[in-house]
């Protein structure tokens, strides 16, 4: 019987390295890549329901561009925040799906967020990181 919290992994391989190194370097990286593919599919590349090739290709292109933008946002603006390692869906839900008034003048753009916006601190830190970089 296993101890509570114990989660053993078994990997069969012909690689010649320590089991811990193989697990961390290869197996975990493979799982992480699978997670990135799922994130990209979530944005809307999983719906290629048109009967013609070009609209489906365009939808996939838009999905790749959206994923790239969110990925770069995570790397540049969200480092050092709770969302620094968050999945695309979490970033989308917490930062993008928010009602705000956008006021633009010649020198700056102001976002007026609701006073009860629960992720306001993370949003402001992300903006500060973008402005400082």
C-alpha positions, 0 to 999 in steps of 0.5 A: 500500500502506498503512502498518502500523496505518493504518486509513482511513475514507471517509464520503460526506455532504452535511454542510458541515464539515471531514472530521475534524469530521464523522467525530468528531462524527457517524460515531463517535457513530453507531457508539458508539450502535450499541455501546450498543444491542448492550450493551442487547440482550446483557442479555436483550432479544434473547430475546423467544421467548414467543408472547404480547406481555406476557411479551416486553414485561416481559423488555424492560422488565427488560433496560432497567432492568438496562442503566440500572443498569449504565450509572449504576454505570459513570458513578458508581462506576467512573469513574477505574478500568479499567472506567470505559469498559468495556462492560456484558458486561465489567463483568458478567463482572469485577464481578458474576460473583463468589462473595462472602459478604454479611454485613449488620448494622444499620449496614453491609453487608460483602462478603467476597471471595475472596482470589484475586479478580483484580478486588478493587481495582476492586471496592473502588474502585467501592464507595469511589466509591459511598460518597463520592458 
